[in-house]
Amino acid sequence: MDIKDTREHIIKVAMHIFSQFGFQKTTVDEIAKAAHKAKGSVYYYFKNKEELFQSVVEKEFSTLQCELIKAVEEGETGKMKLTNYITTRMKVLGELSNMYEALKNEYLNYLGFVEMIREKYDTEEVTLVKSILVTGMNNGEFEKNDEDQTAFVIVRALKGFEIPILVSKHLEIEEKLEFMIHILLRGIEKR
């Protein structure tokens, strides 16, 4: 296994361990053992647990961004793009428990990188939603409004729905998402 593969393997194992036990309860020893590596090997690639967690969260963030972009590109209309975006966002965010913990857990605020990741995530999310809105406005589906402000409000609204939706039973999630998408679209549709 070369250096890049070893580093990626450690990140993948850490992803699993952190998602099971959370940041606070996970130790580098546990990660090393699960990765079948010496503790010193983990420290060769990551100076401490915080740096390893940062790598895990950044990898999950990258995964989420790729999935969202792919979902948006698959939509043919602004409505389809927004629907795909919301559905994929909630589904993938629920699967990426480490990133979700970093985004919602106030305890992790003492880790400087968490705030930077939150800011980057928010900025990129608003930019993606803005592009969806512009598509819908240009093809006559959505009212012409301040797309920056509208994108910001949509992203903030979605953040408010994260915990209730993500802790619901699977069948309820789809119903709630459909209802939320319906309400959002009614608010921005051109009449």
C-alpha positions as CSV (number, residue, x, y, z in Angstrom):
1,M,0.0,0.0,0.0
2,D,1.5,3.3,-1.0
3,I,1.4,6.5,1.1
4,K,-1.8,7.9,-0.4
5,D,-3.6,4.6,-0.2
6,T,-2.5,4.1,3.5
7,R,-3.7,7.6,4.3
8,E,-7.0,7.0,2.6
9,H,-7.4,3.7,4.4
10,I,-6.9,5.4,7.8
11,I,-9.4,8.1,6.9
12,K,-12.0,5.4,5.8
13,V,-11.5,3.5,9.1
14,A,-11.6,6.7,11.1
15,M,-14.8,7.7,9.4
16,H,-16.5,4.5,10.6
17,I,-15.1,4.7,14.2
18,F,-15.9,8.4,14.6
19,S,-19.5,7.8,13.4
20,Q,-19.9,4.9,15.9
21,F,-18.5,6.6,19.0
22,G,-18.3,10.3,18.2
23,F,-15.3,12.6,18.3
24,Q,-14.9,12.7,22.1
25,K,-15.1,9.0,22.8
26,T,-12.9,7.9,19.9
27,T,-9.2,7.4,20.4
28,V,-6.3,7.2,18.0
29,D,-5.5,3.8,19.5
30,E,-8.9,2.5,18.4
31,I,-8.5,3.8,14.9
32,A,-5.0,2.4,14.6
33,K,-6.2,-1.0,15.8
34,A,-9.2,-1.1,13.4
35,A,-6.9,0.0,10.5
36,H,-4.4,-2.7,11.4
37,K,-1.7,-0.1,11.8
38,A,0.6,0.9,14.6
39,K,-0.4,4.0,16.5
40,G,2.8,5.6,15.2
41,S,1.7,5.0,11.6
42,V,-1.5,7.0,12.2
43,Y,0.6,9.8,13.7
44,Y,2.9,9.7,10.7
45,Y,-0.1,10.8,8.5
46,F,-2.0,13.0,11.1
47,K,-0.4,15.0,13.9
48,N,-3.4,14.4,16.2
49,K,-7.0,13.2,16.5
50,E,-8.3,16.6,15.6
51,E,-6.4,16.6,12.3
52,L,-7.6,13.1,11.5
53,F,-11.2,14.2,12.3
54,Q,-10.7,17.2,10.1
55,S,-9.7,15.0,7.2
56,V,-12.7,12.8,7.8
57,V,-15.1,15.7,7.8
58,E,-13.5,17.3,4.7
59,K,-13.8,14.0,2.8
60,E,-17.4,13.7,3.8
61,F,-17.9,17.3,2.7
62,S,-16.4,16.6,-0.6
63,T,-18.6,13.5,-1.0
64,L,-21.7,15.6,-0.2
65,Q,-20.7,18.3,-2.7
66,C,-20.1,15.8,-5.5
67,E,-23.5,14.1,-4.9
68,L,-25.3,17.4,-4.8
69,I,-23.7,18.7,-8.0
70,K,-24.5,15.4,-9.7
71,A,-28.1,15.5,-8.5
72,V,-28.6,19.1,-9.7
73,E,-27.1,18.3,-13.1
74,E,-29.5,15.4,-13.6
75,G,-32.5,17.8,-13.3
76,E,-33.8,19.2,-16.6
77,T,-35.7,22.1,-15.1
78,G,-35.2,24.5,-12.2
79,K,-38.0,22.7,-10.2
80,M,-36.4,19.3,-10.9
81,K,-32.9,20.6,-9.9
82,L,-34.2,22.0,-6.7
83,T,-36.2,18.9,-5.9
84,N,-33.1,16.7,-6.6
85,Y,-30.9,19.0,-4.5
86,I,-33.2,18.9,-1.4
87,T,-33.8,15.2,-1.6
88,T,-30.1,14.3,-2.1
89,R,-29.0,16.8,0.5
90,M,-31.1,15.3,3.3
91,K,-30.4,11.7,2.3
92,V,-26.6,12.1,2.0
93,L,-26.3,14.4,5.0
94,G,-27.9,11.7,7.1
95,E,-25.4,9.2,5.8
96,L,-22.4,11.4,6.6
97,S,-22.7,11.4,10.3
98,N,-19.2,12.8,11.0
99,M,-19.8,15.9,8.9
100,Y,-23.3,16.3,10.4
101,E,-21.8,16.1,13.9
102,A,-19.3,18.7,13.0
103,L,-21.9,21.0,11.6
104,K,-24.4,20.7,14.5
105,N,-22.3,19.9,17.6
106,E,-21.4,23.1,19.4
107,Y,-18.8,21.2,21.5
108,L,-16.6,20.9,18.4
109,N,-16.5,24.7,18.0
110,Y,-13.2,24.8,19.9
111,L,-11.7,23.0,16.8
112,G,-10.9,26.0,14.6
113,F,-11.3,24.0,11.4
114,V,-15.0,23.2,12.2
115,E,-16.0,26.8,11.8
116,M,-14.0,27.1,8.6
117,I,-15.7,24.0,7.2
118,R,-19.1,25.3,8.2
119,E,-18.4,28.6,6.5
120,K,-17.1,26.9,3.3
121,Y,-20.1,24.5,3.3
122,D,-22.6,27.3,3.8
123,T,-21.0,29.4,1.0
124,E,-20.9,26.6,-1.5
125,E,-24.4,25.5,-0.7
126,V,-25.8,29.0,-1.2
127,T,-23.9,29.3,-4.5
128,L,-25.4,26.0,-5.7
129,V,-28.9,26.9,-4.8
130,K,-28.4,30.3,-6.4
131,S,-27.4,28.6,-9.7
132,I,-30.6,26.5,-9.5
133,L,-32.7,29.6,-8.9
134,V,-31.1,31.4,-11.8
135,T,-31.8,28.5,-14.1
136,G,-35.5,28.5,-13.0
137,M,-35.7,32.3,-13.4
138,N,-34.1,32.2,-16.9
139,N,-36.5,29.5,-18.1
140,G,-39.6,31.3,-16.6
141,E,-40.3,28.7,-13.9
142,F,-39.4,31.0,-10.9
143,E,-40.3,34.6,-10.1
144,K,-37.5,37.0,-10.7
145,N,-36.3,37.8,-7.2
146,D,-33.0,38.6,-5.5
147,E,-31.4,35.2,-6.1
148,D,-28.7,35.8,-3.4
149,Q,-31.3,36.4,-0.7
150,T,-33.6,33.7,-1.9
151,A,-30.8,31.1,-1.9
152,F,-29.7,32.1,1.5
153,V,-33.2,31.8,2.9
154,I,-33.7,28.4,1.3
155,V,-30.5,27.1,2.7
156,R,-31.4,28.4,6.2
157,A,-34.8,26.8,6.0
158,L,-33.3,23.5,5.1
159,K,-30.9,23.7,8.1
160,G,-34.0,24.2,10.3
161,F,-35.5,20.9,9.0
162,E,-32.3,18.8,9.3
163,I,-32.7,17.4,12.8
164,P,-36.5,16.7,12.7
165,I,-36.2,15.1,9.3
166,L,-33.0,13.1,10.0
167,V,-34.4,11.6,13.2
168,S,-37.7,10.6,11.7
169,K,-38.5,7.1,10.4
170,H,-37.7,6.5,6.8
171,L,-41.3,6.6,5.4
172,E,-42.0,9.9,7.3
173,I,-38.8,11.5,5.9
174,E,-40.0,11.1,2.3
175,E,-43.5,12.5,3.1
176,K,-41.9,15.5,5.0
177,L,-39.4,16.2,2.2
178,E,-42.2,16.1,-0.4
179,F,-44.3,18.5,1.6
180,M,-41.3,20.8,2.2
181,I,-40.4,20.8,-1.5
182,H,-44.0,21.6,-2.4
183,I,-44.1,24.6,-0.1
184,L,-40.7,25.9,-1.3
185,L,-41.7,25.6,-4.9
186,R,-45.0,27.3,-4.4
187,G,-43.2,30.2,-2.8
188,I,-40.9,30.8,-5.7
189,E,-42.9,29.6,-8.7
190,K,-43.9,32.1,-11.4
191,R,-47.6,32.7,-11.4
